[in-house]
Amino acid sequence: MPPSSCRIEDGIPGGSQQAKISESAPVLFNAAVSPVADFFLRRHFPDSGYHRARNRSAGFTLIEVVITVGILAVLASVVLVTMMPRINSAEGAALAASLESVGSAVRNFRSHVGQYPSEMRQLALPPGTVVAGEANVSSLGQCISTPALTAAQIAAWAGPYLDQAISAGGMRSGTATISNAMDRVSGESPAVLVRRGELVVTVSDVQPEIANRVESSVDGTVDYAAGMVRYTEPTLTYRIPVTGC
């Protein structure tokens, strides 16, 4: 029997296992020697063509970077186009909710105090910060534009009627700004005898898609010729019906 095919019974490998070991020996040798050779070449021949080739293969070319950036830009634009209608819808719903909260606060203010606020900041004043003054109706029966409250009105105060902090510039709602001013528009003639009309809240920097969402939410349809919401890009007005001062 040839020596290559013999097998010893005590478990010592025969010729076929020796062949496998001989085949794997170069792989093991390269795995052990390659790092040593790489270190030696880096240490003693840093400018060799060997390392320049390795550095080129380990990095990215300018074309590869440009293509990658272009793909990322396309993906970002697709995501933005897909998400923008949802973002505008959510922002419009939030703005509509804020305006309806202002309308509800105005009605509660009028119910407790007996007059309408002259600016939105009055709705957010906490108790103890309201100053007494003249009544809101002059001797001629005209509504005073910036009335102060009487002592009796302060006693009936149940504010704050809005939980949001409001500055002289108004308050933010997404990308839009709700003005602090509340303009009175007369529904009767002459205009000085304001007994029935609207309290107008102005909102600036409103995009058309957001305005449509507000109009649909508040008035149930998109018709800026009537209803509580009017819009001329980029300004939206929210009109609160009022009676009396």
MARBA-3410 file (N, C-alpha, C, O; in Angstrom, 1 decimal):
245
0.9,-1.2,0.0,0.0,0.0,0.0,0.9,1.2,0.0,1.8,1.3,0.8 ~ 0.6,2.3,-0.9,1.4,3.5,-0.9,1.4,4.2,0.4,0.4,4.2,1.1 ~ 2.5,4.9,0.7,2.6,5.6,2.0,1.5,6.7,2.1,1.1,7.0,3.2 ~ 1.1,7.4,1.0,0.2,8.5,1.0,-1.2,8.1,1.5,-2.0,8.9,2.0 ~ -1.5,6.8,1.3,-2.9,6.3,1.7,-2.9,5.6,3.0,-4.0,5.2,3.4
-1.8,5.4,3.7,-1.8,4.7,4.9,-2.4,5.5,6.0,-2.3,6.8,6.0 ~ -3.0,4.9,7.0,-3.6,5.6,8.2,-3.2,4.8,9.4,-3.4,3.6,9.5 ~ -2.8,5.5,10.4,-2.4,4.8,11.7,-3.6,4.9,12.6,-4.2,5.9,12.7 ~ -3.9,3.8,13.3,-5.1,3.7,14.1,-5.2,4.6,15.3,-6.3,4.8,15.8 ~ -4.0,5.1,15.8,-4.0,5.9,17.0,-4.4,7.4,16.7,-4.4,8.2,17.6
-4.9,7.7,15.5,-5.4,9.1,15.2,-4.4,10.0,14.5,-4.8,11.1,14.3 ~ -3.2,9.6,14.2,-2.3,10.4,13.5,-2.7,10.6,12.1,-2.9,9.5,11.5 ~ -2.9,11.8,11.6,-3.5,12.0,10.2,-2.6,11.3,9.1,-1.4,11.2,9.3 ~ -3.3,10.9,8.1,-2.7,10.3,7.0,-2.4,11.3,5.9,-2.3,12.5,6.1 ~ -2.2,10.8,4.7,-1.8,11.6,3.6,-2.8,12.7,3.1,-2.3,13.8,2.8
-4.1,12.4,3.2,-5.1,13.4,2.7,-5.1,14.6,3.7,-5.2,15.7,3.2 ~ -5.0,14.4,5.0,-5.0,15.5,5.9,-3.7,16.3,5.8,-3.7,17.5,6.0 ~ -2.6,15.6,5.5,-1.4,16.3,5.3,-1.5,17.3,4.1,-0.9,18.3,4.0 ~ -2.2,16.8,3.1,-2.4,17.6,1.9,-3.2,18.9,2.2,-2.9,20.0,1.7 ~ -4.2,18.8,3.1,-5.0,19.9,3.5,-4.2,20.9,4.2,-4.3,22.1,4.0
-3.3,20.4,5.1,-2.4,21.3,5.9,-1.5,22.0,5.0,-1.2,23.2,5.2 ~ -0.9,21.3,4.0,0.0,21.9,3.0,-0.7,23.0,2.2,0.0,24.0,1.8 ~ -2.0,22.8,1.9,-2.7,23.8,1.1,-3.0,25.1,2.0,-2.9,26.2,1.4 ~ -3.3,24.9,3.2,-3.6,26.1,4.1,-2.3,26.8,4.6,-2.4,27.9,5.2 ~ -1.2,26.2,4.5,0.0,26.8,5.0,0.4,28.1,4.4,0.7,29.0,5.1
0.2,28.3,3.0,0.5,29.7,2.5,-0.5,30.7,3.0,-0.1,31.9,3.2 ~ -1.7,30.4,3.2,-2.7,31.3,3.7,-2.3,31.8,5.1,-2.2,33.0,5.4 ~ -1.9,30.8,6.0,-1.5,31.2,7.3,-0.2,32.0,7.3,0.0,32.9,8.1 ~ 0.7,31.6,6.4,2.0,32.4,6.3,1.7,33.8,5.9,2.3,34.7,6.5 ~ 0.8,34.0,4.9,0.5,35.4,4.5,-0.1,36.2,5.6,0.1,37.4,5.7
-1.0,35.6,6.3,-1.7,36.3,7.4,-0.8,36.7,8.5,-1.0,37.7,9.1 ~ 0.2,35.9,8.7,1.2,36.3,9.7,2.3,37.2,9.3,2.7,38.1,10.0 ~ 2.7,37.1,8.0,3.8,37.9,7.5,3.4,39.2,6.9,4.1,40.2,7.0 ~ 2.2,39.3,6.3,1.7,40.5,5.7,1.7,41.7,6.6,2.2,42.8,6.2 ~ 1.2,41.7,7.8,1.3,42.9,8.7,2.7,43.3,9.0,3.0,44.5,9.1
3.6,42.3,9.1,5.0,42.6,9.4,5.6,43.3,8.2,6.3,44.3,8.4 ~ 5.3,42.8,7.0,5.9,43.4,5.8,5.3,44.8,5.6,6.0,45.7,5.2 ~ 4.0,45.0,5.9,3.4,46.3,5.7,4.0,47.3,6.6,4.3,48.4,6.2 ~ 4.2,46.9,7.9,4.8,47.8,8.9,6.3,48.2,8.4,6.7,49.3,8.6 ~ 7.0,47.2,7.9,8.4,47.4,7.5,8.5,48.4,6.4,9.3,49.3,6.4
7.6,48.2,5.4,7.6,49.1,4.2,7.1,50.5,4.6,7.7,51.5,4.1 ~ 6.2,50.6,5.5,5.7,52.0,6.0,6.9,52.7,6.7,7.0,53.9,6.6 ~ 7.6,51.9,7.5,8.6,52.5,8.4,9.8,52.9,7.5,10.4,54.0,7.8 ~ 10.2,52.1,6.6,11.5,52.4,5.9,11.3,53.0,4.5,12.2,53.6,3.9 ~ 10.1,52.7,3.9,9.9,53.2,2.5,8.5,53.9,2.5,7.6,53.4,1.8
8.3,55.0,3.2,7.0,55.7,3.3,6.5,56.2,1.9,5.3,56.3,1.7 ~ 7.4,56.5,1.0,7.0,57.1,-0.3,7.0,56.1,-1.4,7.0,56.5,-2.6 ~ 6.9,54.9,-1.1,7.0,53.8,-2.1,5.7,53.8,-2.9,4.6,54.1,-2.4 ~ 5.7,53.3,-4.1,4.6,53.1,-4.9,3.6,52.1,-4.3,2.4,52.2,-4.6 ~ 4.1,51.2,-3.5,3.2,50.2,-2.8,2.2,50.9,-1.9,1.0,50.6,-2.0
2.6,51.9,-1.2,1.7,52.6,-0.3,0.8,53.6,-1.0,-0.3,53.8,-0.6 ~ 1.3,54.2,-2.0,0.5,55.1,-2.8,-0.7,54.3,-3.4,-1.8,54.8,-3.5 ~ -0.4,53.1,-3.9,-1.5,52.3,-4.5,-2.5,51.9,-3.4,-3.7,51.9,-3.7 ~ -2.0,51.6,-2.2,-2.9,51.2,-1.1,-3.8,52.4,-0.7,-5.0,52.2,-0.4 ~ -3.2,53.5,-0.6,-3.9,54.7,-0.2,-5.0,55.1,-1.2,-6.1,55.5,-0.8
-4.7,54.9,-2.5,-5.7,55.2,-3.5,-6.8,54.2,-3.4,-8.0,54.6,-3.6 ~ -6.6,53.0,-3.2,-7.6,52.0,-3.1,-8.4,52.1,-1.8,-9.6,51.7,-1.8 ~ -7.9,52.7,-0.7,-8.6,52.9,0.5,-9.5,54.1,0.6,-10.3,54.1,1.5 ~ -9.3,55.1,-0.3,-10.1,56.3,-0.2,-11.1,56.4,-1.3,-11.4,55.4,-2.0 ~ -11.8,57.6,-1.4,-12.8,57.8,-2.4,-12.3,58.9,-3.4,-11.6,59.8,-3.1
-12.7,58.7,-4.7,-12.3,59.6,-5.7,-13.3,60.8,-5.7,-14.4,60.7,-5.1 ~ -13.0,61.9,-6.3,-13.9,63.1,-6.3,-15.2,62.7,-7.0,-16.3,63.2,-6.6 ~ -15.1,62.0,-8.1,-16.4,61.6,-8.8,-17.3,60.8,-7.9,-18.5,61.0,-7.9 ~ -16.7,59.8,-7.1,-17.5,59.1,-6.2,-18.2,59.9,-5.2,-19.4,59.7,-4.9 ~ -17.5,60.9,-4.6,-18.1,61.8,-3.6,-19.2,62.7,-4.3,-20.3,62.8,-3.6
-19.0,63.2,-5.5,-20.0,64.0,-6.1,-21.2,63.2,-6.4,-22.4,63.7,-6.2 ~ -21.1,62.0,-6.9,-22.2,61.1,-7.2,-23.0,60.8,-5.9,-24.2,60.8,-5.9 ~ -22.3,60.5,-4.8,-22.9,60.2,-3.5,-23.7,61.4,-3.0,-24.9,61.3,-2.6 ~ -23.1,62.6,-3.1,-23.8,63.8,-2.6,-25.1,64.1,-3.5,-26.1,64.5,-3.0 ~ -24.9,63.8,-4.8,-26.1,64.0,-5.7,-27.2,63.1,-5.4,-28.4,63.5,-5.4
-26.9,61.8,-5.1,-28.0,60.9,-4.7,-28.6,61.3,-3.4,-29.9,61.2,-3.3 ~ -27.9,61.7,-2.4,-28.4,62.2,-1.2,-29.3,63.4,-1.4,-30.4,63.5,-0.7 ~ -28.9,64.3,-2.3,-29.7,65.5,-2.5,-31.1,65.1,-3.2,-32.1,65.6,-2.8 ~ -31.0,64.2,-4.1,-32.3,63.7,-4.7,-33.2,63.0,-3.7,-34.4,63.3,-3.7 ~ -32.7,62.2,-2.9,-33.5,61.5,-1.8,-34.1,62.6,-0.9,-35.2,62.4,-0.5
-33.3,63.6,-0.5,-33.8,64.6,0.4,-34.9,65.4,-0.2,-35.9,65.7,0.4 ~ -34.8,65.7,-1.5,-35.9,66.5,-2.2,-37.1,65.6,-2.3,-38.2,66.2,-2.2 ~ -37.0,64.3,-2.6,-38.2,63.5,-2.7,-38.9,63.4,-1.3,-40.1,63.5,-1.3 ~ -38.1,63.3,-0.2,-38.7,63.2,1.1,-39.4,64.5,1.4,-40.5,64.6,2.0 ~ -38.8,65.7,1.1,-39.3,67.0,1.4,-40.6,67.2,0.6,-41.6,67.7,1.2
-40.7,66.8,-0.7,-41.9,67.0,-1.5,-43.0,66.1,-0.9,-44.2,66.5,-0.9 ~ -42.7,64.9,-0.4,-43.7,64.0,0.1,-44.2,64.5,1.5,-45.4,64.4,1.7 ~ -43.3,65.1,2.3,-43.7,65.5,3.6,-44.3,66.9,3.7,-45.0,67.2,4.7 ~ -44.0,67.8,2.8,-44.4,69.2,2.9,-45.9,69.4,3.0,-46.4,70.2,3.8 ~ -46.8,68.7,2.2,-48.2,68.8,2.4,-48.7,68.5,3.8,-49.6,69.1,4.4
-48.1,67.4,4.4,-48.4,67.1,5.8,-48.0,68.1,6.8,-48.7,68.4,7.7 ~ -46.8,68.7,6.5,-46.3,69.7,7.4,-47.2,71.0,7.4,-47.5,71.5,8.4 ~ -47.6,71.4,6.2,-48.5,72.5,6.0,-49.8,72.3,6.6,-50.4,73.2,7.2 ~ -50.3,71.1,6.5,-51.6,70.7,7.0,-51.6,70.8,8.6,-52.5,71.3,9.2 ~ -50.5,70.3,9.1,-50.4,70.3,10.6,-50.2,71.7,11.1,-50.8,72.1,12.1
-49.4,72.5,10.4,-49.2,73.9,10.8,-50.5,74.7,10.7,-50.8,75.6,11.5 ~ -51.3,74.5,9.6,-52.6,75.1,9.4,-53.5,74.8,10.5,-54.3,75.6,11.0 ~ -53.6,73.5,10.9,-54.5,73.0,12.0,-54.1,73.7,13.3,-55.0,74.1,14.1 ~ -52.8,73.8,13.6,-52.3,74.5,14.8,-52.7,75.9,14.8,-53.1,76.4,15.9 ~ -52.5,76.6,13.7,-52.9,78.0,13.6,-54.4,78.2,13.8,-54.8,79.1,14.5
-55.2,77.4,13.2,-56.6,77.5,13.3,-57.0,77.3,14.8,-57.9,78.0,15.3 ~ -56.4,76.3,15.5,-56.7,76.1,16.9,-56.3,77.3,17.7,-57.0,77.6,18.7 ~ -55.2,77.9,17.4,-54.7,79.1,18.2,-55.7,80.2,18.0,-56.1,80.9,19.0 ~ -56.2,80.5,16.8,-57.2,81.5,16.5,-58.5,81.3,17.2,-59.1,82.2,17.7 ~ -58.9,80.0,17.2,-60.2,79.7,17.8,-60.1,79.9,19.4,-61.0,80.2,20.0
-58.9,79.6,19.9,-58.6,79.8,21.3,-58.7,81.3,21.7,-59.2,81.7,22.7 ~ -58.2,82.1,20.8,-58.3,83.6,21.0,-59.7,84.0,20.9,-60.1,84.8,21.8 ~ -60.5,83.5,20.0,-61.9,83.9,19.9,-62.7,83.4,21.2,-63.5,84.2,21.7 ~ -62.4,82.2,21.7,-63.0,81.8,22.9,-62.6,82.6,24.1,-63.4,82.9,25.0 ~ -61.3,83.0,24.2,-60.8,83.9,25.3,-61.5,85.2,25.2,-61.8,85.8,26.3
-61.7,85.8,24.0,-62.3,87.1,23.9,-63.8,87.0,24.4,-64.2,87.9,25.1 ~ -64.5,86.0,24.1,-65.9,85.9,24.6,-65.9,85.7,26.1,-66.8,86.3,26.7 ~ -65.0,84.9,26.6,-65.0,84.7,28.1,-64.6,86.0,28.8,-65.2,86.4,29.8 ~ -63.6,86.8,28.2,-63.2,88.1,28.8,-64.4,89.0,28.8,-64.7,89.7,29.8 ~ -65.2,89.1,27.7,-66.4,89.9,27.6,-67.4,89.5,28.6,-68.1,90.4,29.2
-67.6,88.2,28.8,-68.6,87.7,29.7,-68.3,88.1,31.1,-69.2,88.4,31.9 ~ -67.1,88.0,31.5,-66.7,88.3,32.9,-66.5,89.8,33.2,-67.0,90.3,34.2 ~ -65.8,90.5,32.3,-65.4,91.8,32.5,-66.5,92.8,32.1,-66.6,93.9,32.6 ~ -67.2,92.5,31.0,-68.2,93.4,30.5,-67.7,94.3,29.3,-68.5,95.1,28.9 ~ -66.6,94.0,28.8,-66.1,94.7,27.6,-65.1,93.8,26.9,-64.6,92.8,27.4
-64.8,94.2,25.7,-63.9,93.5,24.9,-62.4,94.0,25.1,-62.2,95.2,25.4 ~ -61.4,93.1,25.0,-60.0,93.6,25.1,-59.6,94.5,24.0,-60.1,94.4,22.9 ~ -58.7,95.3,24.3,-58.1,96.2,23.3,-56.9,95.7,22.6,-56.5,96.1,21.6 ~ -56.3,94.7,23.3,-55.1,94.0,22.7,-55.1,92.6,23.3,-55.7,92.3,24.3 ~ -54.4,91.7,22.6,-54.4,90.3,23.0,-53.7,90.1,24.3,-54.0,89.1,25.0
-52.7,90.9,24.7,-52.0,90.7,25.9,-52.9,90.8,27.1,-52.6,90.2,28.2 ~ -54.0,91.5,27.0,-55.0,91.6,28.1,-55.6,90.2,28.4,-56.0,90.0,29.6 ~ -55.6,89.4,27.4,-56.2,88.0,27.7,-55.3,87.1,28.5,-55.7,86.2,29.1 ~ -54.0,87.5,28.5,-53.0,86.6,29.2,-52.6,87.2,30.5,-51.7,86.6,31.2 ~ -53.1,88.3,31.0,-52.7,88.9,32.2,-53.2,88.1,33.4,-54.4,87.7,33.4
-52.3,87.8,34.4,-52.8,87.1,35.6,-53.5,88.0,36.5,-53.3,89.2,36.4 ~ -54.2,87.5,37.5,-54.9,88.4,38.5,-53.9,89.2,39.2,-52.7,88.7,39.5 ~ -54.2,90.4,39.6,-53.3,91.3,40.3,-52.5,92.2,39.5,-51.8,93.1,40.0 ~ -52.5,92.1,38.2,-51.7,92.9,37.3,-52.6,93.9,36.5,-52.1,94.6,35.7 ~ -53.9,93.8,36.7,-54.9,94.7,36.0,-55.0,96.0,36.8,-55.3,96.0,38.0
-54.9,97.1,36.1,-55.0,98.5,36.7,-56.3,99.1,36.5,-56.8,99.0,35.3 ~ -57.0,99.7,37.5,-58.3,100.3,37.3,-58.1,101.6,36.6,-57.0,102.2,36.6 ~ -59.2,102.0,35.9,-59.1,103.3,35.2,-60.5,103.7,34.8,-61.5,103.4,35.5 ~ -60.6,104.4,33.7,-61.9,104.9,33.2,-62.7,103.8,32.6,-62.2,102.7,32.1 ~ -64.0,104.0,32.4,-64.9,103.0,31.8,-64.6,103.0,30.3,-63.9,103.9,29.8
-65.1,102.0,29.6,-64.8,101.8,28.2,-65.8,102.6,27.3,-65.6,102.5,26.0 ~ -66.8,103.3,27.8,-67.7,104.0,27.0,-67.7,105.4,27.4,-67.8,105.8,28.6 ~ -67.6,106.3,26.4,-67.5,107.8,26.7,-68.9,108.3,27.0,-69.9,107.6,26.8 ~ -69.0,109.6,27.3,-70.3,110.2,27.6,-71.2,110.2,26.3,-72.4,110.4,26.4 ~ -70.6,110.1,25.1,-71.3,110.1,23.9,-71.7,108.7,23.5,-72.3,108.6,22.4
-71.4,107.7,24.3,-71.8,106.4,23.9,-70.8,105.7,22.9,-71.2,104.7,22.3 ~ -69.6,106.3,22.8,-68.6,105.7,21.8,-67.7,104.8,22.6,-67.4,105.0,23.7 ~ -67.3,103.7,21.9,-66.3,102.8,22.5,-64.9,103.4,22.4,-64.5,103.9,21.4 ~ -64.3,103.4,23.5,-62.9,103.9,23.6,-61.9,102.8,23.1,-62.1,101.7,23.4 ~ -61.0,103.2,22.3,-60.1,102.3,21.6,-59.2,101.5,22.5,-59.0,100.3,22.4
-58.7,102.2,23.6,-57.8,101.5,24.5,-58.3,101.7,26.0,-57.7,102.5,26.7 ~ -59.4,101.1,26.3,-60.0,101.4,27.6,-59.3,100.7,28.8,-58.6,99.7,28.6 ~ -59.3,101.3,29.9,-58.8,100.7,31.1,-60.0,100.1,31.9,-61.2,100.3,31.5 ~ -59.8,99.3,32.9,-60.8,98.6,33.6,-61.2,99.3,34.9,-60.3,99.9,35.5 ~ -62.4,99.3,35.2,-62.9,99.9,36.5,-62.6,98.9,37.6,-62.3,97.7,37.4
-62.8,99.4,38.9,-62.6,98.5,40.0,-63.6,97.3,40.0,-63.2,96.2,40.4 ~ -64.8,97.6,39.6,-65.8,96.6,39.5,-65.5,95.5,38.5,-65.7,94.3,38.7 ~ -64.9,96.0,37.4,-64.5,95.0,36.3,-63.4,94.2,36.8,-63.3,93.0,36.5 ~ -62.4,94.8,37.5,-61.3,94.0,38.0,-61.8,92.9,39.0,-61.2,91.8,39.0 ~ -62.8,93.3,39.8,-63.3,92.3,40.8,-63.9,91.1,40.0,-63.9,90.0,40.6
-64.4,91.3,38.8,-65.0,90.2,38.1,-64.0,89.5,37.2,-64.4,88.5,36.5 ~ -62.8,89.9,37.2,-61.7,89.3,36.4,-61.5,87.9,36.8,-61.4,87.5,38.0 ~ -61.4,87.0,35.8,-61.2,85.6,36.0,-60.1,85.0,35.1,-60.1,83.8,34.8 ~ -59.2,85.9,34.7,-58.1,85.5,33.8,-57.0,84.8,34.6,-57.1,84.6,35.8 ~ -55.9,84.4,33.8,-55.8,84.6,32.4,-56.7,83.8,31.5,-57.0,82.7,31.9
-57.1,84.4,30.4,-58.0,83.7,29.5,-57.2,83.0,28.4,-57.8,82.2,27.6 ~ -55.9,83.3,28.2,-55.0,82.6,27.3,-53.8,82.1,28.1,-53.3,82.8,28.9 ~ -53.4,80.9,27.9,-52.2,80.3,28.6,-50.9,80.7,27.9,-49.9,80.5,28.6 ~ -50.9,81.1,26.7,-49.7,81.4,26.0,-49.1,82.8,26.4,-49.9,83.7,26.8 ~ -47.8,82.9,26.4,-47.1,84.1,26.7,-47.2,85.0,25.4,-46.9,84.6,24.3
-47.7,86.3,25.6,-47.9,87.2,24.5,-47.0,88.4,24.7,-47.1,89.1,25.7 ~ -46.2,88.8,23.7,-45.4,90.0,23.8,-46.1,91.1,23.0,-47.1,90.9,22.5 ~ -45.4,92.3,23.0,-46.0,93.4,22.3,-46.0,93.1,20.8,-46.8,93.7,20.1 ~ -45.2,92.2,20.3,-45.2,91.8,18.9,-46.1,90.7,18.6,-46.2,90.3,17.4 ~ -46.8,90.2,19.6,-47.8,89.1,19.4,-47.2,87.8,19.8,-46.4,87.7,20.7
-47.7,86.7,19.1,-47.2,85.4,19.5,-47.0,84.5,18.2,-47.7,84.8,17.2 ~ -46.1,83.6,18.3,-45.8,82.8,17.1,-46.7,81.5,17.0,-47.1,81.0,18.1 ~ -47.0,81.1,15.8,-47.7,79.9,15.6,-47.1,79.3,14.3,-47.4,79.6,13.2 ~ -46.1,78.4,14.5,-45.3,77.9,13.4,-44.5,79.0,12.8,-43.7,79.6,13.5 ~ -44.6,79.2,11.5,-43.9,80.2,10.8,-44.7,81.5,10.7,-44.1,82.5,10.3
-45.9,81.5,11.2,-46.7,82.7,11.2,-46.6,83.5,12.5,-46.2,82.9,13.6 ~ -47.0,84.8,12.5,-47.0,85.6,13.7,-48.4,86.2,13.9,-48.9,86.9,13.0 ~ -49.1,85.9,15.1,-50.4,86.5,15.4,-50.1,87.8,16.1,-49.5,87.8,17.1 ~ -50.7,88.9,15.5,-50.4,90.2,16.0,-51.0,90.4,17.4,-52.1,89.8,17.7 ~ -50.4,91.2,18.2,-51.0,91.6,19.5,-52.2,92.5,19.4,-53.1,92.5,20.2
-52.2,93.3,18.4,-53.3,94.3,18.2,-54.6,93.6,17.8,-54.6,92.6,17.1 ~ -55.7,94.2,18.3,-57.0,93.7,18.0,-57.8,94.9,17.5,-58.3,95.7,18.3 ~ -58.0,95.0,16.2,-58.6,96.2,15.6,-60.1,96.0,15.6,-60.6,94.9,15.3 ~ -60.8,97.1,15.9,-62.2,97.0,16.0,-62.8,97.6,14.6,-62.4,98.7,14.2 ~ -63.6,96.8,14.0,-64.3,97.2,12.7,-65.8,97.3,13.0,-66.4,96.4,13.5
-66.3,98.5,12.6,-67.7,98.8,12.9,-68.6,98.1,11.9,-68.3,98.0,10.7 ~ -69.7,97.7,12.4,-70.7,97.1,11.4,-71.9,98.1,11.3,-72.9,97.7,10.7 ~ -71.8,99.3,11.8,-72.9,100.2,11.8,-72.3,101.6,11.3,-71.1,101.8,11.2 ~ -73.2,102.5,11.0,-72.9,103.8,10.5,-73.6,104.8,11.4,-74.8,104.7,11.6 ~ -72.9,105.8,11.9,-71.5,106.2,11.7,-70.6,105.2,12.5,-71.0,104.6,13.5
-69.4,105.1,12.0,-68.4,104.2,12.6,-68.0,104.5,14.0,-67.6,103.5,14.7 ~ -68.2,105.7,14.5,-67.8,106.0,15.8,-68.7,105.4,16.9,-68.3,105.1,18.0 ~ -69.9,105.1,16.5,-70.9,104.5,17.4,-70.8,102.9,17.2,-71.7,102.3,16.5 ~ -69.7,102.4,17.7,-69.5,100.9,17.5,-70.3,100.1,18.5,-69.9,100.0,19.7 ~ -71.4,99.6,18.0,-72.2,98.7,18.9,-72.2,97.3,18.3,-72.4,96.4,19.1
-72.0,97.2,17.1,-72.0,95.8,16.4,-70.9,95.9,15.4,-70.8,96.8,14.6 ~ -70.1,94.9,15.4,-69.0,94.8,14.4,-68.1,93.6,14.6,-68.6,92.5,14.9 ~ -66.8,93.8,14.3,-65.9,92.6,14.4,-64.6,93.1,15.1,-64.2,94.2,15.0 ~ -64.0,92.2,15.8,-62.7,92.3,16.4,-61.7,91.6,15.5,-61.8,90.3,15.4 ~ -60.8,92.3,14.9,-60.0,91.6,13.9,-58.6,91.3,14.4,-57.9,92.2,15.0
-58.2,90.1,14.3,-56.9,89.6,14.6,-56.1,89.4,13.3,-56.5,88.6,12.5 ~ -54.9,90.0,13.2,-54.1,89.9,12.0,-53.0,88.9,12.2,-52.3,88.9,13.2 ~ -52.8,88.1,11.2,-51.7,87.0,11.2,-50.9,87.3,10.0,-51.4,87.3,8.9 ~ -49.6,87.4,10.2,-48.6,87.7,9.1,-47.8,86.5,8.7,-47.8,85.5,9.5 ~ -47.2,86.5,7.5,-46.3,85.4,7.1,-47.0,84.1,7.0,-46.5,83.1,7.4
-48.2,84.1,6.4,-49.0,82.9,6.2,-48.9,82.4,4.8,-49.3,83.1,3.9 ~ -48.5,81.2,4.5,-48.4,80.6,3.2,-49.8,80.2,2.7,-50.7,79.9,3.5 ~ -50.0,80.2,1.4,-51.4,79.9,0.9,-51.9,78.5,1.3,-53.1,78.4,1.6 ~ -51.0,77.5,1.3,-51.5,76.2,1.7,-52.0,76.2,3.2,-52.9,75.5,3.5 ~ -51.2,76.9,4.0,-51.6,77.0,5.4,-52.9,77.8,5.6,-53.8,77.4,6.4
-53.1,78.9,4.9,-54.3,79.7,4.9,-55.5,78.9,4.5,-56.5,78.9,5.1 ~ -55.4,78.0,3.4,-56.5,77.2,3.0,-56.9,76.2,4.1,-58.1,75.9,4.3 ~ -55.9,75.7,4.8,-56.2,74.7,5.9,-56.9,75.4,7.0,-57.8,74.9,7.6 ~ -56.5,76.7,7.3,-57.2,77.4,8.4,-58.6,77.8,8.0,-59.5,77.6,8.8 ~ -58.8,78.2,6.8,-60.1,78.6,6.3,-61.0,77.4,6.3,-62.2,77.5,6.7
-60.5,76.3,5.8,-61.3,75.0,5.8,-61.7,74.6,7.2,-62.8,74.1,7.4 ~ -60.8,74.7,8.1,-61.1,74.3,9.5,-62.1,75.3,10.2,-62.9,74.8,10.9 ~ -61.9,76.6,10.0,-62.8,77.5,10.7,-64.1,77.7,10.0,-65.1,77.7,10.7 ~ -64.1,77.9,8.7,-65.4,78.3,8.0,-66.0,77.1,7.3,-67.1,77.2,6.8 ~ -65.3,76.0,7.2,-65.8,74.8,6.6,-65.7,74.7,5.1,-66.0,73.7,4.5
-65.2,75.8,4.5,-64.9,75.9,3.0,-63.9,76.9,2.8,-63.5,77.7,3.7 ~ -63.3,76.9,1.6,-62.3,77.9,1.2,-63.0,79.0,0.4,-63.1,78.9,-0.8 ~ -63.4,80.1,1.1,-64.1,81.2,0.4,-63.7,82.4,1.2,-64.3,82.7,2.3 ~ -62.7,83.2,0.7,-62.2,84.3,1.5,-63.0,85.6,1.3,-62.7,86.6,1.9 ~ -64.2,85.5,0.6,-65.0,86.6,0.5,-66.0,86.8,1.6,-66.6,87.8,1.8
-66.2,85.7,2.4,-67.1,85.7,3.5,-66.5,84.8,4.6,-65.5,84.1,4.5 ~ -67.2,84.9,5.8,-66.8,84.1,6.9,-65.8,84.8,7.8,-65.6,86.0,7.7 ~ -65.3,84.1,8.8,-64.4,84.7,9.8,-63.0,84.8,9.3,-62.2,85.6,9.9 ~ -62.6,84.1,8.3,-61.2,84.1,7.8,-61.1,84.9,6.5,-61.9,84.5,5.6 ~ -60.3,85.8,6.4,-60.0,86.5,5.1,-58.5,86.4,4.8,-57.7,86.4,5.8
-58.1,86.4,3.6,-56.7,86.1,3.3,-56.3,86.9,2.0,-56.9,86.7,0.9 ~ -55.2,87.6,2.1,-54.5,88.2,1.0,-53.0,88.0,1.2,-52.4,88.6,2.1 ~ -52.4,87.1,0.4,-51.1,86.7,0.7,-50.1,87.8,0.9,-50.1,88.8,0.2 ~ -49.3,87.8,2.0,-49.2,86.7,3.0,-49.9,87.0,4.3,-49.5,86.4,5.4 ~ -51.0,87.8,4.3,-51.7,88.2,5.5,-53.0,87.6,5.6,-53.8,87.7,4.7
-53.3,87.0,6.8,-54.6,86.4,7.1,-55.2,87.2,8.3,-54.5,87.6,9.2 ~ -56.5,87.4,8.2,-57.3,88.1,9.3,-58.3,87.1,9.8,-59.0,86.5,9.0 ~ -58.5,87.1,11.1,-59.5,86.3,11.8,-60.4,87.3,12.5,-60.0,88.1,13.3 ~ -61.7,87.2,12.1,-62.7,88.2,12.5,-63.7,87.6,13.5,-64.4,86.7,13.2 ~ -63.7,88.2,14.7,-64.5,87.7,15.8,-65.7,88.7,15.9,-65.6,89.9,16.2
-67.0,88.2,15.6,-68.2,89.0,15.7,-68.3,89.5,17.2,-68.2,88.7,18.1 ~ -68.6,90.8,17.3,-68.8,91.4,18.6,-70.1,92.3,18.6,-70.5,92.8,17.6 ~ -70.6,92.4,19.8,-71.8,93.3,20.0,-71.5,94.2,21.2,-71.3,93.6,22.3 ~ -71.6,95.5,21.1,-71.3,96.4,22.2,-69.8,96.6,22.3,-69.0,96.2,21.5 ~ -69.4,97.3,23.4,-68.0,97.6,23.6,-67.4,96.5,24.4,-66.2,96.6,24.7
END
